[in-house]
Amino acid sequence: MPLLIMASVYYFTFFCYSEDQFSFST
């Protein structure tokens, strides 16, 4: 299911972008 892969990639990219944008300390 390509939809699942797309969702995973989108989520991962969003997470990385969010971390880079707000620079959250995890």
KEMI-171865 format. One record per atom (N, C-alpha, C, O, CB): residue in one letter; residue number from 1; atom name; chain; x, y, z. Coordinates in Angstrom, 1 decimal, padded with zeros to 4 digits. Glycine has a CB too. Example, Ala and Ser with C-alpha at 12.3 -4.5 7.8 and 13.67 -1.06 7.14 Angstrom:
KEMI-171865
<A,1,N,A,<013.2,-005.7,007.8>>
<A,1,CA,A,<012.3,-004.5,007.8>>
<A,1,C,A,<013.2,-003.3,007.8>>
<A,1,O,A,<014.2,-003.3,008.5>>
<A,1,CB,A,<011.3,-004.5,009.0>>
<S,2,N,A,<012.8,-002.2,007.1>>
<S,2,CA,A,<013.7,-001.1,007.1>>
<S,2,C,A,<012.9,000.0,007.9>>
<S,2,O,A,<013.4,001.1,008.0>>
<S,2,CB,A,<014.1,-000.6,005.7>>
//
This chain:
KEMI-171865
<M,1,N,A,<000.8,-001.2,000.0>>
<M,1,CA,A,<000.0,000.0,000.0>>
<M,1,C,A,<000.9,001.3,000.0>>
<M,1,O,A,<001.5,001.6,001.0>>
<M,1,CB,A,<-000.9,000.0,001.2>>
<P,2,N,A,<000.9,001.9,-001.1>>
<P,2,CA,A,<001.8,003.2,-001.3>>
<P,2,C,A,<001.2,004.3,-000.4>>
<P,2,O,A,<002.0,005.2,000.0>>
<P,2,CB,A,<001.8,003.6,-002.7>>
<L,3,N,A,<-000.1,004.2,-000.1>>
<L,3,CA,A,<-000.7,005.3,000.7>>
<L,3,C,A,<000.0,005.3,002.1>>
<L,3,O,A,<000.3,006.3,002.7>>
<L,3,CB,A,<-002.2,005.1,000.9>>
<L,4,N,A,<000.2,004.1,002.7>>
<L,4,CA,A,<000.8,003.9,004.0>>
<L,4,C,A,<002.2,004.5,004.0>>
<L,4,O,A,<002.6,005.2,004.9>>
<L,4,CB,A,<000.8,002.5,004.4>>
<I,5,N,A,<002.9,004.2,002.9>>
<I,5,CA,A,<004.3,004.6,002.8>>
<I,5,C,A,<004.3,006.2,002.7>>
<I,5,O,A,<005.2,006.8,003.4>>
<I,5,CB,A,<005.0,004.0,001.6>>
<M,6,N,A,<003.5,006.7,001.9>>
<M,6,CA,A,<003.4,008.1,001.7>>
<M,6,C,A,<003.1,008.8,003.0>>
<M,6,O,A,<003.7,009.8,003.4>>
<M,6,CB,A,<002.3,008.5,000.7>>
<A,7,N,A,<002.2,008.2,003.8>>
<A,7,CA,A,<001.8,008.8,005.1>>
<A,7,C,A,<003.0,008.8,006.0>>
<A,7,O,A,<003.2,009.8,006.8>>
<A,7,CB,A,<000.6,008.0,005.7>>
<S,8,N,A,<003.7,007.7,006.0>>
<S,8,CA,A,<004.9,007.5,006.9>>
<S,8,C,A,<005.9,008.6,006.6>>
<S,8,O,A,<006.5,009.3,007.5>>
<S,8,CB,A,<005.4,006.1,006.8>>
<V,9,N,A,<006.2,008.7,005.3>>
<V,9,CA,A,<007.2,009.7,004.8>>
<V,9,C,A,<006.8,011.1,005.2>>
<V,9,O,A,<007.6,011.9,005.6>>
<V,9,CB,A,<007.5,009.5,003.3>>
<Y,10,N,A,<005.5,011.4,005.0>>
<Y,10,CA,A,<005.0,012.7,005.3>>
<Y,10,C,A,<005.1,013.0,006.7>>
<Y,10,O,A,<005.5,014.1,007.1>>
<Y,10,CB,A,<003.5,012.8,004.8>>
<Y,11,N,A,<004.7,012.0,007.6>>
<Y,11,CA,A,<004.8,012.2,009.0>>
<Y,11,C,A,<006.3,012.5,009.5>>
<Y,11,O,A,<006.5,013.4,010.3>>
<Y,11,CB,A,<004.2,011.0,009.8>>
<F,12,N,A,<007.2,011.7,008.9>>
<F,12,CA,A,<008.6,011.8,009.3>>
<F,12,C,A,<009.1,013.1,008.8>>
<F,12,O,A,<009.9,013.8,009.6>>
<F,12,CB,A,<009.4,010.6,008.6>>
<T,13,N,A,<008.8,013.6,007.6>>
<T,13,CA,A,<009.2,014.8,007.1>>
<T,13,C,A,<008.7,016.0,007.9>>
<T,13,O,A,<009.4,016.9,008.2>>
<T,13,CB,A,<008.8,015.0,005.6>>
<F,14,N,A,<007.4,015.9,008.3>>
<F,14,CA,A,<006.8,016.9,009.1>>
<F,14,C,A,<007.5,017.0,010.5>>
<F,14,O,A,<007.7,018.1,011.0>>
<F,14,CB,A,<005.3,016.6,009.3>>
<F,15,N,A,<007.8,015.9,011.0>>
<F,15,CA,A,<008.5,015.8,012.3>>
<F,15,C,A,<009.8,016.5,012.3>>
<F,15,O,A,<010.2,017.3,013.1>>
<F,15,CB,A,<008.6,014.4,012.8>>
<C,16,N,A,<010.6,016.1,011.2>>
<C,16,CA,A,<011.9,016.7,011.1>>
<C,16,C,A,<011.8,018.2,010.8>>
<C,16,O,A,<012.6,019.0,011.4>>
<C,16,CB,A,<012.7,016.0,009.9>>
<Y,17,N,A,<010.9,018.6,010.0>>
<Y,17,CA,A,<010.7,020.0,009.7>>
<Y,17,C,A,<010.3,020.8,010.9>>
<Y,17,O,A,<010.8,021.9,011.2>>
<Y,17,CB,A,<009.6,020.2,008.6>>
<S,18,N,A,<009.4,020.2,011.7>>
<S,18,CA,A,<009.0,020.8,013.0>>
<S,18,C,A,<010.1,021.0,013.9>>
<S,18,O,A,<010.3,022.1,014.5>>
<S,18,CB,A,<007.8,020.0,013.6>>
<E,19,N,A,<010.9,020.0,014.0>>
<E,19,CA,A,<012.1,020.0,015.0>>
<E,19,C,A,<013.1,021.1,014.5>>
<E,19,O,A,<013.6,021.8,015.3>>
<E,19,CB,A,<012.8,018.6,015.0>>
<D,20,N,A,<013.3,021.1,013.2>>
<D,20,CA,A,<014.2,022.1,012.6>>
<D,20,C,A,<013.7,023.5,012.7>>
<D,20,O,A,<014.5,024.5,012.9>>
<D,20,CB,A,<014.6,021.7,011.2>>
<Q,21,N,A,<012.4,023.7,012.6>>
<Q,21,CA,A,<011.8,025.0,012.6>>
<Q,21,C,A,<011.7,025.5,014.1>>
<Q,21,O,A,<012.1,026.7,014.3>>
<Q,21,CB,A,<010.4,024.9,012.1>>
<F,22,N,A,<011.2,024.7,015.0>>
<F,22,CA,A,<011.0,025.2,016.3>>
<F,22,C,A,<012.2,024.9,017.2>>
<F,22,O,A,<012.4,025.4,018.3>>
<F,22,CB,A,<009.8,024.6,016.9>>
<S,23,N,A,<013.1,023.9,016.7>>
<S,23,CA,A,<014.2,023.5,017.5>>
<S,23,C,A,<013.9,023.0,018.9>>
<S,23,O,A,<014.3,023.6,019.9>>
<S,23,CB,A,<015.3,024.7,017.6>>
<F,24,N,A,<013.0,022.0,018.9>>
<F,24,CA,A,<012.6,021.5,020.2>>
<F,24,C,A,<013.7,020.6,020.8>>
<F,24,O,A,<014.4,019.8,020.1>>
<F,24,CB,A,<011.3,020.6,020.0>>
<S,25,N,A,<013.8,020.7,022.1>>
<S,25,CA,A,<014.8,019.9,022.8>>
<S,25,C,A,<014.1,018.6,023.3>>
<S,25,O,A,<013.4,018.6,024.3>>
<S,25,CB,A,<015.4,020.7,024.0>>
<T,26,N,A,<014.4,017.5,022.7>>
<T,26,CA,A,<013.8,016.2,023.1>>
<T,26,C,A,<014.7,015.5,024.0>>
<T,26,O,A,<014.4,014.4,024.5>>
<T,26,CB,A,<013.5,015.4,021.8>>
//
